[in-house]
Amino acid sequence: HQGLPENLRARALRVAGWFACKQGNYVDARRFAQESLQICRGQQDATELAVALNLFAAVCAQDGDFDQARRCSEEALDLWRMLGNAAGITGTMQTLGSLALKAGDLANAERLFEEVLLRRRADADVSYVAASLLDLGHLARMQGKLQDARARYLESLELGRQLADKTVIGWAQSEIARVCLLEGWTEQAPAHLQECLEVW
């Protein structure tokens, strides 16, 4: 990448970082993403900097460095808000919610996930609404709110059926089965698990 202009070099490094991360090569992924971020910090493009921060946060999270991931995501969120970029705001809030969940900060995770769901409902993006409902279902289950968890999973399942999205259907059904077992409704769990096997 040495012969490229700095802005194109930063983008090329982000692509390389993303591919390395997907392959589980977190050492190279982090190096590429961090170099891209360093370049972007020297530029005057807030959008490019926010994108670089989001990528570095994602790499850090995959590598288990959740504190660094949170700090980068918070900085990115501030930039997306300054730019008025709704998609950037929503996506980064979802990341922060997931990081809060991993850290055991369930109250903050709930606040973030609820706002993400509201934003995605307003955008009428059904696939993202279904994913947000899964997040909130996981959170409710961790909080011991099994009825709330079941309701979130069932709504996600309904949307998954509308979309014919096998991934959403499979995850929702597996989680509904888990809730059934936790509630002692063992006779209901097999039917939900059966559909998981059928779609996966």
BELMO-V873785 format. One record per helix or strand. SS is the DSSP state (helix for helix, strand for strand). FROM is the first residue (numbers start at 1). LEN is the number of residues. Records with the same first field share a line. If there is no record, write none. Layout:
SS->FROM-LEN / FROM-LEN
//
This chain:
helix->6-17 / 26-16 / 46-17 / 66-18 / 86-17 / 106-18 / 126-17 / 146-18 / 166-18 / 186-14
//
